[in-house]
Amino acid sequence: MADIAIELWRGERMESRVAADVAVVDSVGQIRFWFGDPGRATFWRSSAKPFQAMPLVETGAASRFGLTPEEIAICCASHGGEARHLALVEAVLKRIGATAEDLVCGVHPPTHRESEWALIRAGQSPTVLHNNCSGKHAGMLALARALGAPLEGYHRPDHPVQQAIRANVQAMAGLDGQEVHTGVDGCGVPTFYLPLARMAYSYARLVDPRGLDADKAGAALIVSEAMREHPDLISGTGRLEVTLAEALDHRVVAKGGAEAVFCLGIPEKGLGVAIKIDDGNSRVMPTLVAAVLEQMQLLSWAERRALEPLLHPTLTNHAGTAVGEVRVVMHLKSARM
């Protein structure tokens, strides 16, 4: 069972509790910090996107089609549907001779509120390009082109694209030859069910790929650097990945996922972090992520000050009056190395 990590207080009374599990693993597979159950398994959801994009680089497809770091970043994104996001997805599709009609991720309004309102004011409807996963799907189409596989059916588990992605996920998680259970993600492609410790290990190897073969290590570095340098493309305006990059001077690689999953890679320490909030609600994820970094003693004084609004948020009512607070009750456990 997940342990209580966060309490929400209204005045002098505790109103709600949030349970979570955390795993912090180094690039040789050792668990360095944890909270709750680091072996807790869950679906990786969109936090798996860098590993779904790696075969695009490892196979030489990204080089063949001349994809820029920004275009590689959008292939790892859960973007907000902002104008620059759409332009990059369209650029990837143009490079490979595909169109938006080839994408099977479905349609939803932009998650970026201002972009959604701009569509409404213009009397326009969202398109498949506004789907937060459209960049990932464009990257999958590029991989299909490079593999000489049909674009049709690229989302199905038996397609060469998904087979290549599955093999990469297994390799990066240290599960070569082992069966990995999958479900269907919100955008229609397979999503992977893994222990948090395996997710964290994958992120540690993504940012510290020593021990991987040369092609896979090169792909990991290219993908992780694109993500680290372009968090605004990985998520979008006002999102946690951007907040962390601004506060920490782009020192981490971060990627959230649906149902309250969040993962980080910390290149300078060779560490990966995987967090799962038990009830699937991400409302306190910023506080939890900041607290994990603080308790790992990774924050300088200036960085801690920059993250103070996340570490100790105040609850306000609709009039802007302070009515409560969010309290961290999590205490990471540390392995003695």
C-alpha positions in Angstrom: 0.0 0.0 0.0 1.1 3.5 -0.8 2.1 5.7 2.2 0.7 9.1 3.1 3.0 11.7 1.6 0.9 14.9 1.6 -1.7 16.4 3.9 -4.1 19.2 2.9 -5.1 21.5 5.8 -8.1 23.9 5.9 -7.6 26.2 8.8 -6.6 24.2 11.9 -8.0 20.9 10.6 -6.6 18.3 8.3 -9.0 17.8 5.4 -7.4 15.3 3.0 -4.5 12.9 2.7 -2.6 11.9 -0.4 -0.7 8.6 -0.6 2.2 8.0 -3.0 5.1 5.8 -3.8 8.6 7.0 -4.9 11.6 5.2 -6.3 15.1 6.8 -6.9 17.5 4.5 -8.7 21.0 5.0 -10.1 22.3 4.0 -13.5 23.6 0.7 -12.3 20.2 -0.3 -10.9 20.7 0.4 -7.2 17.7 1.9 -5.3 19.2 5.0 -3.6 16.0 6.6 -2.0 12.4 5.4 -1.7 9.1 6.1 -0.1 6.3 3.7 0.2 6.8 0.8 -2.2 9.5 1.4 -4.9 8.4 -1.9 -6.5 4.8 -0.7 -6.9 3.8 -1.4 -10.6 1.6 1.0 -12.6 1.2 2.1 -16.2 4.0 4.4 -17.4 1.6 6.5 -19.5 3.2 9.5 -21.1 6.3 9.4 -18.9 7.4 6.6 -21.3 7.6 8.9 -24.2 11.4 9.4 -24.3 11.8 5.6 -24.6 9.2 5.5 -27.3 11.2 8.1 -29.2 14.6 6.6 -28.7 14.3 4.1 -31.6 13.7 7.0 -33.9 17.3 8.1 -33.2 18.9 4.7 -32.7 17.8 3.4 -36.1 19.1 6.5 -37.8 15.7 7.7 -38.8 16.1 11.1 -37.1 19.4 11.7 -38.9 17.9 10.4 -42.2 15.1 12.9 -42.1 17.2 15.7 -40.6 15.1 16.1 -37.4 16.2 19.0 -35.3 16.5 18.9 -31.5 13.3 20.8 -31.3 11.6 18.2 -33.5 13.0 15.4 -31.5 11.6 17.1 -28.3 8.1 17.3 -29.8 8.3 13.6 -30.5 8.7 13.1 -26.7 6.0 15.6 -25.8 2.7 15.9 -24.1 2.3 19.3 -25.6 -0.3 21.9 -24.9 -1.5 22.5 -28.4 0.2 25.9 -28.6 1.1 27.3 -32.0 4.8 26.4 -31.9 3.9 22.8 -30.9 1.6 22.4 -33.9 4.2 23.9 -36.2 6.8 21.4 -35.1 4.5 18.4 -35.5 3.6 19.6 -39.0 7.3 20.0 -39.8 8.0 16.4 -38.8 5.1 15.2 -40.9 6.3 17.2 -43.9 9.8 15.8 -43.6 8.6 12.2 -44.0 5.9 12.8 -46.6 3.0 12.2 -44.3 0.0 14.3 -43.3 -2.2 14.9 -40.2 -4.7 12.4 -41.7 -2.1 9.6 -41.1 -2.3 10.3 -37.3 -4.6 8.0 -35.3 -4.2 9.6 -31.9 -7.7 11.3 -32.0 -8.8 14.8 -31.3 -9.2 16.9 -28.2 -9.0 20.6 -27.4 -5.6 22.1 -26.6 -4.7 21.6 -22.9 -3.2 25.1 -23.0 -6.1 27.3 -22.0 -5.2 30.4 -24.0 -4.8 28.2 -27.2 -8.2 26.6 -26.5 -9.9 30.0 -26.2 -8.1 31.3 -29.3 -9.8 28.5 -31.3 -13.2 29.3 -29.8 -12.9 33.0 -30.6 -11.9 32.1 -34.1 -14.9 29.8 -34.5 -12.6 26.9 -35.2 -12.6 23.3 -34.0 -9.5 21.4 -32.7 -7.8 19.0 -35.0 -5.7 15.9 -34.5 -2.6 18.2 -34.3 -3.9 19.6 -31.0 -3.8 16.2 -29.4 -1.1 16.3 -26.8 0.4 13.1 -28.3 0.5 14.2 -31.9 4.3 14.7 -31.8 4.8 11.2 -30.5 2.7 9.8 -33.2 4.5 11.8 -35.9 7.7 10.3 -34.6 6.2 6.9 -34.8 5.3 7.5 -38.5 8.9 8.7 -39.1 10.1 5.4 -37.6 7.8 3.4 -39.8 9.2 5.2 -42.9 12.7 4.4 -41.9 11.9 0.8 -41.2 10.2 0.5 -44.6 7.0 -0.5 -42.8 3.5 0.7 -43.7 2.1 3.8 -42.0 -1.2 2.2 -41.6 -1.5 0.3 -38.3 1.6 1.9 -36.8 -0.2 2.0 -33.5 -0.9 -1.7 -33.2 1.2 -3.9 -30.9 2.3 -6.2 -33.8 3.5 -3.4 -36.1 7.3 -3.1 -36.5 7.2 0.4 -34.9 5.6 -0.9 -31.7 7.8 -3.9 -31.7 10.9 -1.7 -31.8 9.6 0.5 -29.1 8.7 -2.5 -26.9 12.2 -3.9 -27.3 13.7 -0.5 -26.3 11.5 -0.2 -23.2 12.6 -3.7 -22.2 16.2 -3.0 -22.7 16.2 0.4 -20.9 14.3 -1.0 -18.0 16.7 -4.0 -17.7 14.1 -6.5 -18.7 15.6 -7.9 -21.9 13.7 -11.1 -22.8 11.1 -10.7 -20.1 7.5 -10.1 -20.8 6.2 -6.6 -20.1 2.5 -6.2 -19.7 0.8 -3.5 -21.8 -2.5 -1.7 -22.0 -3.9 0.8 -24.5 -3.0 4.4 -23.8 -5.3 7.3 -24.3 -3.9 8.0 -27.7 -4.3 4.4 -28.9 -0.7 3.0 -28.7 0.6 0.5 -26.2 1.4 1.7 -22.7 3.7 -0.2 -20.4 3.1 -1.6 -16.9 6.3 -1.5 -14.9 7.5 -1.2 -11.3 8.5 2.3 -10.3 12.0 1.2 -9.7 12.3 0.0 -13.3 10.9 3.4 -14.6 13.5 5.2 -12.4 16.3 2.9 -13.6 15.3 3.7 -17.2 15.5 7.5 -16.6 18.9 7.1 -14.8 20.2 5.3 -17.9 18.6 7.9 -20.2 20.7 10.6 -18.7 23.7 8.5 -17.7 23.9 5.8 -20.5 27.3 4.3 -19.5 27.1 0.6 -20.0 24.7 0.8 -22.9 26.0 -0.1 -26.4 27.1 2.8 -28.5 24.0 3.3 -30.6 21.6 3.1 -27.7 23.8 5.4 -25.6 23.9 7.9 -28.3 20.2 7.8 -28.8 19.7 8.2 -25.0 21.9 11.3 -24.9 20.3 12.9 -28.0 16.8 12.4 -26.6 17.6 13.4 -23.1 19.4 16.6 -24.2 16.5 17.6 -26.5 14.1 17.2 -23.5 16.4 19.0 -21.1 16.9 22.0 -23.4 13.3 22.3 -24.5 10.9 21.7 -21.7 8.5 24.2 -23.2 8.1 21.7 -26.1 7.9 18.7 -23.9 4.9 20.2 -22.0 4.1 23.9 -22.4 3.5 27.2 -20.8 3.0 27.0 -17.0 3.5 23.3 -16.8 5.7 21.6 -14.1 8.4 20.5 -16.5 9.0 24.1 -17.4 8.8 25.4 -13.8 11.5 22.9 -12.8 13.7 23.8 -15.7 13.5 27.5 -14.9 14.1 27.0 -11.2 17.0 24.5 -11.7 18.7 26.0 -14.7 17.7 23.0 -16.9 19.6 20.5 -14.6 16.9 17.8 -14.9 15.0 15.9 -17.5 11.3 15.7 -16.5 8.2 14.1 -18.0 4.8 13.7 -16.4 2.1 11.2 -17.3 -1.6 10.6 -16.9 -3.0 9.2 -13.6 -0.4 11.0 -11.6 2.9 9.5 -12.8 6.0 11.8 -12.9 9.6 10.8 -13.8 12.9 12.7 -13.7 16.4 12.1 -14.8 19.3 13.9 -13.0 22.3 13.8 -15.3 24.9 15.2 -12.8 24.1 12.4 -10.3 23.2 9.6 -12.7 19.8 9.2 -10.9 16.3 8.5 -12.1 13.2 9.3 -10.1 9.7 7.8 -10.5 6.7 9.0 -8.6 3.1 7.7 -8.5 0.3 9.3 -6.6 -2.0 6.5 -5.5 -5.4 8.0 -6.4 -4.3 9.2 -9.9 -4.9 12.9 -9.1 -2.0 15.2 -9.9 -3.1 18.2 -7.9 -0.2 18.0 -5.4 2.4 16.6 -7.8 4.4 19.8 -8.0 4.8 19.8 -4.2 5.7 16.2 -4.1 8.3 16.5 -6.8 9.9 19.5 -5.2 9.9 17.7 -1.8 11.7 14.7 -3.3 14.4 16.9 -4.8 14.8 18.7 -1.5 15.0 15.6 0.6 17.6 14.2 -1.8 19.6 17.3 -0.9 19.9 18.3 -4.6 18.7 21.9 -4.3 20.9 24.9 -3.7 19.7 27.7 -1.5 18.7 29.7 -4.6 16.9 26.7 -6.2 15.0 26.0 -3.0 13.9 29.6 -2.8 12.7 29.4 -6.4 10.7 26.3 -5.6 9.3 27.6 -2.3 5.8 28.2 -3.8 5.8 24.5 -4.7 7.2 23.2 -1.4 4.8 25.2 0.8 1.7 26.2 -1.3 -1.1 28.1 0.3 -4.7 27.1 -0.3 -6.9 30.1 -1.2 -10.6 30.5 -1.9 -12.2 32.1 -4.9 -11.7 35.6 -3.4 -8.0 35.0 -3.0 -8.1 34.6 0.8 -5.7 32.1 2.3 -7.7 29.3 3.9 -5.2 26.5 4.3 -2.0 24.9 3.3 -0.4 21.8 1.7 2.0 20.0 4.1 4.6 17.4 3.2 4.7 14.5 5.6 6.8 12.2 3.4 10.3 11.3 4.6 12.4 9.6 2.0 14.4 6.6 3.1 18.0 6.4 2.0 20.1 3.3 1.2 23.6 3.4 2.8 26.1 3.0 0.0 
